[in-house]
Structures are given as C-alpha cells and as structure tokens.
C-alpha cells in the first residue's frame, strides 16, 4: 500500500477487494484509517527542531494563534515562548 504525502491523521482509504472473503468467495473492501501517535513530552532539542520546522513551513502564527497548523497537531505540550 502506498501512503501519499500529506495524508492526514484519521484519513481513511478503501482498498477494494482486499477485505474478508464472503461466503460467495468474493472479497469485501478493506478500510484503512491512519493514526498518528503524538508524543506527550519532547526533549529540548526535539522541541527546538519542531519549532524550526513550523517556521520553515511559515506556520509561525500557529505557535501563538488559534489557527491550527502542523505545530498544533503535535499537541499542546509546548508553551508559546522560544
């Protein structure tokens, strides 16, 4: 299975004819849901790199605003100070 770049958490993909076989011998569809684990705590270096990544993606506003961005999806483990 190929996962496309940009696939979001909780996205679902249907794989036709890859599910359980029915009594008739036909196969059903397999539904795959993507889950992304989010660390609750990061060390100082990991937090620094994540903040840098957010800046590179022009998501600096996401560090302090209510607009969601990639940084927000990592979790609320950080405050807004650098």
N, C-alpha and C positions, 0 to 999 in steps of 0.2 A: 504494500500500500504506500502510495506517495502522499506526503503531507505537504500541502502548498505553503509557501512563505506567507506570513500574515494570518494564518489560521488562528482564530481567537478562542479563548477558553470557553467551554460549553458549546462550541460549534459541533454540529452533527453531520456525518457523512453517511449516505446509504450505499452499501455495496450490494448491488443487485445479484441475486442467485448465489450468495455466499453465506446464507444463513442456514438454519437447521433444515434437514430434509423433511418433507411432509410425507404422509402415508402414500401419496401418489408417486413419490420418488423425486418430485420437483423440489428444488431448494428455495427457501424464502430469502428475504433480504436481511443483511446484517447491518445494524445501525451502530456506528462508532461515534462515541461522544468524547471529545478531548477535554481532559482535566489537566490543569497546570498547577503543580504544587508551589505554594508561595512560602518562602522562609519567614518565620516569625521574628527572628533575630539575625542581624548581619554584623560581621566584624567591621571595624573602622575602614579597612581597605575596600571591602566589598561595597559599603555604603558610598564611599568616595567615587568608586568606579561607576556605580549605578547613577549617581548624580551627574557625573560627566556624560554618561550615555544619554540621559534625559536632556542635557544641554545640547549635545550634538544633534539630537532629533528635534531641536527647537521646542522642547517641552518645558522650558524653564518656568513658564507660567504655571504649569501643573504642580510645581513644587510648593506654591503658596496659594493658588486659586482653587475654586471649586470645580474648575473644568477638568474632567478626567483625562489622563494621559497614561503612557506606559509606566511612568513612575508610580502613579496611583494604583495601578494593577498589581504592583509588587506588595502593596499592603500599607498599613498605617503604622509601621514600625519606626518611622522616622519623624523628626520634627522638621520645621521649615528652615532651620538655620544650617549654615555650612560649616 
